Amino acid sequence: MNSHKTNVLRRWRNFHRHSCLAFLPMLAIVLLTGCAGSHKSGFLQQPTSTAELFGPKEVDPAMRERITHALDRDADEKALRDTLKQQPDNVDAAIPLARGLLARKCPNDALEVLDGILLAAPGDLRALNAKAVVLDQESRHHEAQELYRQALAAEPANPMLRNNLKLSLALEGKTETSGANPAPQQDFRHLAALSGASQCGSGSER
């Protein structure tokens, strides 16, 4: 009886030992597969979007709108500058670029853009007018008036140039000797609105 029990126990131990040894490689395979799957899923994971990084509870809507506007503005300015690099005389690109720079209180940058377009397209009336407006914003009224008159010499009846010259003279505190009256107050507000309130930096134009 005792010998029978001994044989049974011996067989059980042998079976248990072999089963454990056989199970260990299987366990290792499962663990390695799990690790590989984990790394694979990590590599395949899509990049987290900006919207996901900044959840609704982390950034208020006003801040989100300002960030979006700044990104759009930067992209627009880059596109306009790229256009001017390829077409230095493209007034349609230079004017909105200068207007946007002036709106962000970057008058020197705006003047640089307009000087470049006037080198490529000398005497262009829109470029002369735009540069004069920037000079008026910088209280350089005498220089602005010279540009308005230069443009008016080529197109005396141009209402925009005539009105802006009146504005410049009124801002300087004088009127034309011909008796031109200062422009209405709303025109002053329209001109002043171009100066904006944001800081100079990379951006875009309207």
C-alpha positions in Angstrom: 0.0 0.0 0.0 2.8 2.3 0.9 4.7 1.4 -2.1 1.7 2.1 -4.3 1.3 5.6 -2.8 4.9 6.2 -3.3 4.7 5.4 -7.0 1.7 7.6 -7.4 3.4 10.5 -5.7 6.6 10.0 -7.8 4.5 10.0 -11.1 2.6 13.1 -10.0 5.8 15.0 -9.2 7.4 14.0 -12.6 4.2 15.1 -14.4 4.0 18.4 -12.5 7.7 19.2 -13.1 7.4 18.5 -16.9 4.2 20.4 -17.2 5.7 23.5 -15.5 8.8 23.3 -17.7 6.5 23.1 -20.8 4.4 26.0 -19.6 7.3 28.4 -19.0 8.2 28.9 -22.7 4.5 29.4 -23.4 4.3 32.1 -20.7 7.4 33.8 -22.1 5.9 33.8 -25.6 2.7 35.4 -24.2 4.6 38.1 -22.3 6.8 38.9 -25.3 3.8 39.0 -27.6 2.1 41.4 -25.2 5.1 43.7 -25.1 5.5 43.6 -28.8 1.8 44.4 -29.2 2.1 47.2 -26.7 5.0 48.8 -28.6 3.3 48.3 -31.9 0.2 50.0 -30.8 2.3 52.8 -29.4 4.1 53.3 -32.7 0.9 53.2 -34.7 -0.9 55.7 -32.4 -1.8 58.8 -34.3 -0.3 62.1 -33.1 -2.5 64.0 -30.7 -4.2 67.0 -32.3 -4.0 70.5 -30.9 -7.7 70.3 -30.1 -7.1 67.2 -28.0 -4.1 68.8 -26.2 -6.1 71.8 -25.3 -9.4 70.5 -24.1 -12.5 72.6 -23.6 -11.7 72.9 -19.9 -8.1 73.9 -20.4 -8.5 76.8 -22.9 -11.4 79.3 -22.9 -13.1 79.9 -26.2 -11.7 83.5 -26.5 -8.2 82.3 -26.1 -8.8 79.4 -28.6 -10.1 82.0 -31.1 -7.1 84.2 -30.7 -4.7 81.3 -31.2 -6.5 80.3 -34.3 -6.6 83.8 -35.7 -2.8 84.2 -35.0 -2.1 81.0 -36.9 -4.3 82.0 -39.8 -2.6 85.5 -39.8 0.9 84.0 -39.9 -0.1 81.7 -42.8 -1.6 84.6 -44.7 1.4 86.9 -44.3 3.7 84.1 -45.4 1.6 83.5 -48.5 1.7 87.3 -49.4 5.5 87.5 -48.8 6.0 84.4 -51.0 4.0 86.0 -53.7 6.1 89.2 -53.5 9.3 87.2 -53.8 8.1 85.6 -57.0 6.4 88.8 -58.3 8.1 91.9 -56.7 5.7 94.3 -58.6 2.5 92.6 -57.4 0.7 95.5 -55.8 -2.3 93.3 -55.0 -0.1 91.3 -52.6 1.8 94.3 -51.2 -1.2 96.4 -50.3 -2.9 93.9 -48.0 0.5 92.9 -46.5 1.3 96.5 -45.7 -2.2 97.1 -44.4 -2.0 94.1 -42.0 1.4 95.2 -40.8 0.1 98.7 -40.1 -2.9 97.2 -38.3 -0.5 95.4 -36.0 1.5 98.5 -35.4 4.5 97.5 -37.5 4.8 100.8 -39.6 8.5 100.2 -40.4 7.7 96.8 -41.8 4.9 98.2 -43.8 7.1 101.0 -45.2 9.7 98.4 -46.2 7.1 96.4 -48.1 5.8 99.5 -49.9 9.3 100.8 -50.7 10.0 97.5 -52.3 6.9 97.6 -54.4 7.7 101.2 -55.5 11.1 100.1 -56.6 9.5 97.3 -58.7 6.5 99.5 -59.9 7.6 103.1 -59.7 4.8 105.6 -59.6 2.0 103.1 -58.8 -0.8 105.2 -57.5 -2.1 102.6 -55.0 1.4 102.0 -53.6 2.0 105.8 -53.3 -1.3 106.2 -51.5 -0.6 103.3 -49.2 2.9 104.6 -48.2 1.5 108.1 -47.6 -1.2 106.6 -45.3 1.5 104.8 -43.2 3.5 108.1 -43.1 0.4 109.9 -41.8 0.0 107.3 -39.1 3.6 108.0 -38.0 2.8 111.8 -38.0 5.1 112.3 -40.9 2.5 114.4 -42.6 4.8 116.5 -44.9 6.3 113.4 -46.4 2.8 111.9 -46.8 1.5 115.0 -48.6 4.4 114.9 -51.1 3.4 111.4 -52.1 -0.3 112.3 -52.3 0.6 115.3 -54.6 2.9 113.1 -56.7 0.1 110.6 -57.3 -2.4 113.5 -57.9 -0.1 114.9 -60.6 -0.7 111.7 -62.5 -4.5 111.5 -61.7 -5.8 114.8 -60.5 -9.4 113.7 -60.2 -8.8 110.7 -58.0 -11.2 111.0 -55.1 -9.3 108.7 -52.8 -6.0 110.7 -53.2 -7.8 114.0 -52.9 -9.6 113.0 -49.7 -6.5 111.5 -48.1 -4.5 114.7 -48.9 -7.2 116.7 -47.1 -7.1 114.3 -44.2 -3.3 114.6 -44.0 -3.5 118.4 -44.1 -6.2 118.4 -41.4 -4.1 116.1 -39.2 -1.2 118.5 -39.5 -3.5 121.4 -38.6 -3.7 123.2 -41.9 -5.7 123.2 -45.2 -4.9 123.5 -48.8 -4.4 127.1 -50.0 -7.2 126.4 -52.5 -9.6 126.5 -49.6 -10.2 122.7 -49.2 -12.1 121.9 -46.0 -10.9 119.3 -43.5 -12.4 115.9 -44.0 -15.4 114.8 -41.8 -14.7 113.4 -38.4 -15.7 109.9 -39.4 -12.9 109.8 -42.0 -10.4 110.5 -39.2 -11.7 107.6 -37.3 -11.5 105.4 -40.4 -7.8 106.4 -40.9 -6.9 105.9 -37.2 -8.6 102.5 -37.2 -5.9 101.2 -39.5 -3.3 101.4 -36.7 -4.9 98.6 -34.6 -3.7 97.6 -31.1 -1.8 94.4 -31.4 2.0 94.1 -31.2 4.4 93.9 -34.1 5.3 90.3 -35.2 4.8 87.7 -37.7 1.2 87.8 -39.0 -1.2 88.2 -41.9 -3.4 90.7 -43.5 -7.0 91.1 -44.2 
